[in-house]
Amino acid sequence: MGQVDKCERKQEMKKHEFQRWIEGGIFLFLFCLTVPVANWMIGHVGTTCIPSGPCLIPVAPKLMAPSGVLMIGIALVLRDLVQRRLGFWVAVAAILIGTGLSGLVAPISLVAASASAFLLSELADLAVYTPLARRRMVTGVILSGLVGLVVDSVVFLWLAFGSLDYLAGQVVGKTWMVLLSIPFVVLLRRRDEKTGLEPA
């Protein structure tokens, strides 16, 4: 009986490992995809598109923001999920990949601002999420996302324009996406607890 239990446990561990890598790979792919999609949206998606400027969307009454902010809010949550499934060092590698992509796909005039903002905001997200991840996953995702989105907004606006005039719209737009992702994060955590799937 003990041998059967051991075999079943081994099979369960293999199944969990396979599931962790598949889901982690999906989260990593989506995380990397947020960067080019954000840059594409800024030039093509919005209720108002400024000539030689960004396309804007309303994020609150009388408050507009570049449409790409939606993707940055999602990126912060996806980075946390990459870390949950694939571990700390894969999350660090994902940040470096995302930073490189951000520099490659940003308009030439915004390369430094875009890459710097992405790198610093994702590192801030990592620093806040990591100590909270195992015991308070949902709290970790919310707090790290909020810290990351503020860092991203401040760094990008300051480096790109030398001004924080559009900070409120950037922060609100990204906050909406972090908050809208929370039901999915809660469902994922509950499923993990039910199936016994541990974080990486």
N, C-alpha and C positions, 0 to 999 in steps of 0.2 A: 504493500500500500504506500509506504514511504517513497519507493522508487517511482510509482505512478504520479504521486504528488510532485516530486522533483521534476519529472518530465513535463507535467502540466504547467508548473511554474516557469520552466525554461521556455516553453512554447509561448506562454503569456508575455514573458519578457521580450522575446523576439518580435512578437506581434506589436507590442508597445514601441519597441525601437524602430520598427518599420514605419509605424504610424507617425512617430515623432519626426522622422526624416522626411516623409512625404509632406506632412503638414508644414514643417519648417521650411522645406523647399518652396512650397506655394507662397508662404508668407514672405520669404526672401525675394522671390520673383516679383511679387506685388509691391514690396517695399522699393525695389530698384525701379519699377515701372512708374512710381509716383513722381519721380524727378522729371523725366521727359514729358509726362502727361501734364504736370503743373506748368512747365514752360510752354507747351502747346496751348493750354487753356488760356494763359495770360494774353496770347495774341489772337485767339479765335472764339472764346466763349464768354459771353457777358450780355447784360441788358444794355450796356453802353460801352462802346469801344472808342477810346481816345486816339485820334490820328497820331501816329508815331509814339503811341503810349499803350498802356495795358487796357484790356477789356475788364470792366468792373461789374460786380454783382452786388445787390443789396444784402447786407448781413444783419441789419437791424433797421428800425425806422430812421430814415435820414442818415444812414451810415453805409457807405460803399467800401468795397475792398477789391483788389485784383482777384480774379476768379481762381488763380493758381493757389491761393491760400488754402482752399479746400483740400487739395492734395497733400499739402505740408502737414495739416492736422492729422490726416490719415497716416502719413509716413511715420509720425511719432508713435502712434499706436502699433503699427506693423513692426516697428523696430523692437518694441517690447515683446511682441509675440514671437519674433525671430529668436530673441534671447531665451524665451520660455521653452521653445522647442529645440533649439540647436546649441544654446549655451552662450556664455559671456563673450568668448573670443570670436565666435562666428558673428555675433552682433557687432563687435568692434570692426571686423572685416567688412560687414555690410555698411557700416557708417563710412568707411574709407571708399568703398565702391560707389556709394551714393554721392559722396563729395566729389569724386572724379567725374561722375555722370553730370552732376550739377554744373561743374565747370565746363564740361564739353557742350552741353545743350543750351546753356544760358546765352542770351545776346552778348556779343563781345564786350559791350560797355558795362555789363553787369556780372561778368565772370567772377571777379574777386569777391564781390558782395554776396553773390549767390552761393559760391562754394564755401566761403567763410561762415556764412549764416547757417548753412546746412551742417557743416562740421561741428560748430560750437553748440548748436541747439540739440543735435543728436547726442553729443557727449554729455550735455547737461541732463538730457532725458535718461541716459545710461546711468549717470551718477545718482539720480534720485530713485530710479526704478530698482536698481540692483539690490539695495538693502531691504526693500519692501517686497520683492518679488515672491518669495516662498510663502510668507504668511498672509500678506495682504495684497494679493495680485491686483484686484480691482482698484483699490486705493492707490497702489503703485502706478498703475496705468494713468489714472486721472491726474495725480500730482506731478508725475514726470512729464506728462503731456502738457500740462499748464506751464510748468517751468520751461520746457523746451520751446513752446510756441512764443513765449515772451522773449526768450533769448533770440530766437530766429527773427522775430519781428524787429527788435531793437537793432540787432547787428546788421540785418539787411538794409533797413531804412537809413541807418547812420552811414554805412559804407557806400551805399548806392546814391543817396541824395543829400547826405549831411544834415538830415532833418528827421524829426519824429512826428511830423504833421499827420501822417496816415496810420499812426500806431493803433488807435482804437479799432479801426476797421479790420486791420490785420489780426489783431488779438481776438476779436469777436468771431471772425470767420473761422479761424483755426479752432477756437474753443468749441464752436458748434460741431465740428467734425469729430473732435475727441469725445464729446458727450454723446453724440449719436452712435458712436462705436461701442459704448459701454454695454448695452444689452447683449451684443455678440460676445464680448469679453466675459460677461457673467455666465452666459450659456456654455462657453468653452471651459471655464473654470469648473462649473458644476459637472459637466461631462467628464472632465479629467478626474474629479473626485469620485464620481460614480464608477468609472472604469479602472481606477487605480493608476492612471497614467501620471507619473511624476514629472516635474519640470527637469530639463537637462541640467 
